[in-house]
Amino acid sequence: MERFQWTDQYNTGILTIDMQHKELFRRIDNLTLALYDGEGKPALKTLLGFLDSYIIEHFRTEEEYMKKNSYPGFEKHLEKHHTFRKLLADVEQEFNDKGGDTYLAIRFEKEIRKWWENHILQTDMQYVPYMKNI
């Protein structure tokens, strides 16, 4: 497992968004490191708690910027946000039902890394040219 670290390829040039994304990377990387130390379950619980508030703030910020700038792909982008909310809710439900384990932590770590890499590089980068009024 590689560390989940920020590189310039993820920069949108929008300070608030980039700072939020960097914090997300740091938190996911904490889970990665915890898995190496055999502490996946408590780290997963911590990450899930963080994500509950993070996605509300981050998605709201992105959505406000897209609306303010009349981004034509807003509805499609919003669907991606709903997809992540569903993924998070499903993992939280499994964690609550089964108590969470290393397997769930490893599976979620892989899923969330893939999801966010794709979301930033593919989906978020599409709105960047439209963000003039931030």
N, C-alpha and C positions, 0 to 999 in steps of 0.2 A: 504494500500500500504506500503510495506516495503521499507526501504532505499536500495539503490543499492550500496553496499560497497564491496571493494576488500577484499578477503581472500586468504590465502596461496594456496588454491586449484587451483587458477588461475595462479600461478607462472609457467612460462615456464623455468625459469633459464636463460633466454636470457635478459640481462639487458635492452637493448633498447626496445625490444618488451614489456616487463613487464612495463616499465615506460610509454609507449604509452597507453597500456591497462588501467593502473591506472588512467591516465588523462581522458580517455574515461569514466570510471566508475564515476569519480568525476563530469564530465559534465552531464552525464545522471542523477546522483543523484541530481544535481542542478535542473533539470526539475522536478523530483519527489517532491522535497521540494517546488518548486514554485507552483505546482499543489495544495498542501496543503494550500498555502497562496492565492489561487485564481489568481495567476499570470502565468497561464499555457501558454497563447498565447505569451507574450513577451519572456518567457523562451524557448518556442519551436522555435521561430524565432532565438534566440541566438544560440541554439543547432544546428539548421540546418546550420547556417552560419559557425559554428565551424566544423561541419562534412564535409562540402564542401572541406576544405583544409586538414582536418585530414585524411580522407580516402585516399586521394592522397598520402600523406606522409607515413601513416602507411602501406597501402597495398603495396606501392613501396618498403618499407623496408623489409617486409616479403617476397615479391616476389624475391627481390635481394638475400636474404639469401637462399631461396629455390633453386634458380638457381645456386648460388655459390657452394652449397653443393649437387647438383644433386639429389634433393629430388624427388623420383619416383612418388609421388602423386601431383606433381606441377599442372598439368592441372585440376585435380579435385578440388584442392584448389582454383585455379583461377576462376573456375565456381562459387564458393561460394562468392568470392569477387564481381563478376558481379551481383549476386543475391542481395547483399547488396546495390550496386550502384543503382540498379533498384528500390529497396524499398525506398531509399533516394530520388531518382528522382520523384517517384510517390507521396510521401508525400510533397515534395517541390512544385510540380505541383498543388496539392490540396490546399496547403497553399496559393499559388499565385492566383489561380482561385477563391477561396472562402474566402480568407482573414484569414483563420485559426480560430480556436475556441478551447474551452476547450476540447470538444469531440475529436478533432483531436490530441490535445496534449496528452490526456490520452491514446488514441489508439496507438499513436506512441511510447509513453513511454513504454507501455507493449510490443509492437512488438520489439523494439530495445533492451530492456533488455533480452528478450527471445532469440533473434537472437545472441547477443554477448555472453551470457552465453553458448549457444550451440556451437557457433563458437570457442570460446577459449577452452572449456573443451573437445569438440569432435574433431574438425577439426585442430586447432592449435597444440594440444598436439600430434597429429600424426607426425608432422615434427620435434618435439623436438629431438628424438634420432638421427636424421640425421645432426643436426647442429653442426658441428665440426669446421668449418672455418668461424668464425664470426669476 
